[in-house]
Amino acid sequence: MQRPLNTADHFTLMMDHEIRGSGLSGNFCALVFELDSNPDAELLARRARTFVTRFPEINVRLKQKGRRYYWQANSEIKTTLFFRHTAGNRESGLEIVGEIINAAMPVDSVAPVVFHLVDMPEGSFFLLRWFHPICDAKGAELIVHHLLSDEEAAEGENAFALLTAKWGFWKKIGMMYRAKRHIDNMDKISSSLPQAKAVAADRLKFQVVHFDADVSKQIMACAMKEAGMMGTALYFIGCLMRALQRAGCEQKQGFCVPYAMNMRKRKALFPLLGNQVSFLFAQARLEQVRDRKQLFPALREQYKATVRSGLDHALVPLMEAGSWLPLEKYGRIIRNTPKGQERSSFWFSYTGEPDPKVTEIAGAKVSTMFQLSQVTAAPSLGMLVSQYNGAITLSFNYVASQIDQQWLDSLTTLMASELKGEEAA
């Protein structure tokens, strides 16, 4: 069995190449569920064995043929997908989570999906770690859902196949031209970057900031006021731009942030595998970032203009063309401006509430969740926003050797202030 990567899968594989080139483990992500007790580990082990039987397409390894990549069935039938760990306290439990996300494996031998349970005296962490070329965050949520239930997975064509099948050759060429012109215009503003040390990247670390339900409600009210119903992601992006500017960073002309646009149909429960995302950019000049009253209307209007002109879809044929390039060349084009400067100010993801929702894992209640993602160096910093029962969790993912802890603490404090709409002192 061979399954080719779709356009977005190849994009995330290119990012794996860039992350490894930075000195980190690769494009690994994780959903981490914090549980209020210790779940039934034997049940989870059985569930994992059943899962790979029900979904044999998950037991694959990445292979290369010429410039193309595809998933090939793994010949090792007895592959183990579930691993159990124990920790003396929450802090050491988080250290184990860090070891899992930093474990480096060759591209052609890494299991695309594995499950880990970290038991502690007063609770557990249950995490799904996935190799990003296999699926997006929505797919990861569905994998956890089907691991824990006997429900049959819905079937249907993937979003990329449905969308691109409507486009003829000349339409794609026109879309590529518009997308290229759009990016060229954005590259006229050099991107500010987090304050990082000029040393080699070593490993990913993460710092989690959790807001209770009341504060989260206040934050979402501010997001609605500043960015509107469809602009929640833009609110978090804008607040981090402002927090970075206030904390002190490598200030150039502005900030540029790529973020994913999920191309699945709303509430779609398929497919589990295959990334279904394009990407957009949020960009603002420094003078806009310094003024909240300017910043959020500017980001909102930028988003509306992008969607109105079809640039959200126009980037897909550009990604498709890039998938025929060697990974190294593709990475240089995506990450760097023509002047050789890093295009992205930071990595960002906002997924909202998980759907379908996981409330219990093998007898243990879920109290909250957060996400992890490897990043490139530079920019050496990413922020992933999760929600669970309305409560917001920020996961700051950063390169340990390059980001100063005191600076990061200042940044997270300023970010909390920005999210709550508190005026700068």
N, C-alpha and C positions, 0 to 999 in steps of 0.2 A: 504493500500500500504506500503510495506517495501522494502527498497533498501539497500543492504549491502555495507559497505565501502570497497573500493579496498585497495591494499597494501599501496599505497602512502597516501591515505586518513587516514589510521590507523597510519601511521608514523606522520602525522601532528596532529592527535589526541593525540598521545603520547607526542608531544611537547607542546600541550595545558596543559596536566597534569603537565609537568615540569615547564611551565611558571607560572601556578597557584601555584605550590609548592614553587616557588621563592617569592611569595607574590604579583604577578601582576594579571591582570584581565583575562588573557587567550590568546589563539592563535588567536588574532584578527588582521586583516590587512585592509588596506584601499588604494583605488585609490582616489587621491584628484585632481580635476580639478579646476584651478583658472580661473575665467571668468572675462571679462572686463566690464560687466554690470550685472544687475539683470535679471535673466531669468523669464519666465512665470511659477510661482509656481503652479498655478492651472493645467496647462498643465502637469507638472511633476507629480502632484498627480494623475491625470487621467491615465497617462502613467504607473505609479506604480500599480494602480488597474488592468489595462489591462494586465500588465506583469504577475502578479500572476495568472490571468485567462488563459493566453496563456501557461504559464509554471507552472502548479500546483505542479510539483515536487520540486519547490523552497520553497513551504509552508510546511516545514517538521520540525521535531524536532529529536534530537539525542536520541536513546534509547539503552539500554544495555540488552543483553540476554546471561547470562553466562559470558564468556570472550569476546564475539563478540559484535560488535556495528553495528547499522543500522539506516537508516533514516525512520521515520514513518510519515505518513500524519498528519498534524496538524488539530485537531478537531475544532479549532477556525477559522471558515470560514472568519470572518471579520478582519483578521489580517491586520494591517497597516504597510506598508513597507516604507512609505515616511514621513519624519519629516522636519519641517521648523524652522529655528532659525534666529534671527537678532542680529547684532553686530554693535557697534558704530564706529569701525575702524578695520583695518586689524589685528592689534595685538590682539584685543579681539576676532576677528573671528578665529584666530589661536588657541586661548585658548579654544574656543568651540570645535574645531576639536580635541584638546587634550582630552577634557572631553568625547567626543564620543568614542575615541579609548580606553579610560581607564574605561569605564562603565562596571562593572563586572556583569555577569549574570550566573546562574547555567547552567551547560552543557546541561541538558535535557530540558531547557526552552528557550534557546537563539535562536532567529531567525537567520538562517544562512546568510541571505542577507538583508541589509537595506540600504535605500538611505537617505541622509541628504543634505539640502540646507542651507547654511549660507549666508544670505544677509547682505551686508555692503553698506555704502553710495557710494562707488566708485568701486563696483564689488561684486563678490560672490565666495564662495567655494561650489562646488558640489562634494559630496563624496559618494562612494560606500564602506560601511564597511562590510567585510565578515568574517565569522567564518571559519578559514583555512581548517578544514576537508572537507568543501563542494566543494572547487575547488582551482586551482592554479591561478597565476597572469594572465595567458593567458585566463583562463575561466572567470576571473573577467572582463577583457577587452571585452569579448564577451557578458557578461551580460549587460554591459553599452550600447554596440552597439544595442542589441535587445530591451533594454528598450526604446531607442530613435527611433527605426525604426519598421516598420511593416513587415520586411523581415522574411520569414520562416527560422527557424533554421535548419541547415543541420543535417542529421542523419548519424550515423555510429558507429561501435564498438569503444570502447576506446582503447588507445594505449597499456595499460597494457594487456588487454584481447588478442589483436592481437599478441603481442610479446610473452607472456608467454605460449600461446597455442602451440607454436612451440617447447617448451622445454619438454622433457621427465623427469621422476623422477631422473634418474642417471645423466643426464646432469645438472639438478639443484643442485644436491649434489656436483658435481665437481665444479660448479660455486661458490657455497657457500664456499667451501674449499679455492679456490683461493682468494675470497674476504676477507675471515677471515685472511689469510696469509698476504694479502696486508695491512690490518688495523694493524695487529700485528707489521709489519715492521715500519709503520708510528708512532706507539706508542713508539718506541724507542727514539724518540725526544720529550722532554717535551715542551709544548706549552706556549709561552709568552702570557700574558694577559694585557688588558688595565689597566691603573692606577685607581683602584677603592677603595673606602672607605669600611672598614669592618663594615657596618651597614646593617640593614634589607632593602630589596627592598621595595619601596613604590608605585611608578607610573612611567609610561613611559613618557619621554619628547622627543622632536625632534627639530633638528636644520637643516634648509634647506639652502643649498648653491647653487646658480644658476649662471651658466656661460652663457654669451651671445653667439650668433651664431658664431662670429669670434673666440673667445677663445675656444669654443667647437670644432670648426674645427681644431684648433691647437692641442687640446688634442687628437682628433681622429687620427690625423696624427702621433702623438707620439706613440699612441697605435698600429697603423699599423706598424710603424718602429720597435718597441720593441717586439711586441707579434704576429704580423701577422694578417691576415684577420680573422681567427677563434679564436683569443686570446684576444679579447677586454675585456672580463670579467677578464682574468688573469692580464691584465694591471692595471685595477682598484684595484684588490686584492693586487698586488705587490706594488702599490703606497701607499696603506693604511698600508701595513706591514712596509714600510720604514718610513711613517709619524709617526706611533706608536713608532717605534724605536727611532726616533729623538725627539719626544715629551716627551719621558720618560714613560716606562711601566714596568710591572713586567717581566723582561727579564729572560727567561730560556734558552733553547737550540735553539729555533726557533719559527716559526709560523705555525699553521695548520688551514686551513679555509675550511669548507664544503660549497659547492655551488651546486645549483640545475641544473640538466640537463633535459631539456624539451624533453619528449619522443613522443610528437605529431609529426605528419608529418608536414613538412614546409608548412606554409600558411593554415593549417587545421582550418576550421571554426566550428569544433565540437570536443568533446562535451563541453557544457557549464559547466556541473557538473562533479566532479571527478578529483582529482589531477592526473596529467600525468607526474610525475617527478621521476627520480632517483637522486642520488647525487654523486659528485666527491669530491676529496680533492686537495687543493693546499697547498703544504708544502715547507718551505725553512728554512735552518739553518741561524743563526744570521750572520755568516760571508758572506753568500750570500746576505742577506737583506741589509747589509751595502754597497754593491757594485752593483750599477745598471747594470753594464756590465755583472755581473754574474747572477743577479736575474732573469731577464726576459727570457734569453735563458734556464735557469734551469727550470722555471715554464712551458715554452713551451714544452720542451723535456719530462717533467714529464707527461703533458697532452697527448702528442702523444703516449707515452708508455702505458698509462692507456687505451686509446681507442684502440690502436693496439692489446693489450692483452685481450680486451673484458671486462675489469674490470668495465666499465661504466654500462654494462648490468649485470655483475656478482653480483653487489650489490643488485639487485632486489630480487633474491631468498632469500638473507639474510634478507632483509626487510620483505619478506613474512613469513619467519620462526618467526621473531620477533613479528609479528602481533598476534601470538597465546599466547604470554606471557602477564602477568598482566602489565598494563601501567607503574607502578612504577619500576618493574624489567627491562622492556624494556628501560625505560628512563635512568636508571643507566648504562646499557650496552652501549647505544648509546653515552651518553654525557661524560662518564668517561673512562679513561684508566684503565687497570688492577691494577695500583697503586693508583687509586682513584683520579687522577688529571683530571681537566677539559680538554677535548680534543680540543675544538674549541677556537681559539684566538678571533674571532669576527664573527657575523652573516653577511651574504652578499647576495645581489641579484642584478642582472642586467637583465633588460627586454628589453632594446632598445626601438625603436619607437612603439607606440601602433598600432595594426593592427587587425581589421579595425580601421581606424583613426577617432576619434571624433573631429570635427572642431567647432561644435556649439551645445549648449545644450539649448533647449527651447528658441531660439532667442538670446542667449548670446554667444559671440565668446570665444572660449577657447584660453587663452594666454600661459598657461604652465600647467604642471602637476607634481606631486610627489607622492611617496608611503610611507606608514607607516607599521610597523610590530612590534608587541610585541617581546621581546627577553627574554632569560633566564638570571638569575643572579647566577653565572657568565656565560658568559663573560661580560654581562651588556651593551654591545654596538653592534649595527648593522649599516650597511650602505647599503642603497638601491639606485641604480642608475637608473634614468629615462632619456628618451630623448623625446623631442617634437619639431618638425620642426628643428631637428638637434641640438637644444640647450640642454645642459646637466644639470640635476639637481641632486645634492647629498642630500639625506635625512639621516641625522645621528639620529638614534633612540637609546635612552639610558635610563638607570635607574636613575631617578632624584636624589635620595638620595646617590647614589654611585659614580657618575661621577662629578668631580669638573668643574664648568663652565669655569673657566680661563684655565684649562688644555684642555678642549674641544675646546675652541677658538683657542688655540695654535695648536691643532691637525688639525682643519679645514684649518688653514692658511698653515700649512706644506703640507697638502694633495693637496691643490691648486697648490702649488709650484711643488710638485712631478708630478702631472698630466701634467703640462705644460713643464716638462722636465728641469726645472731650477735646476742647481747643488746646492747641500747643501753648505751653507756658511762654 
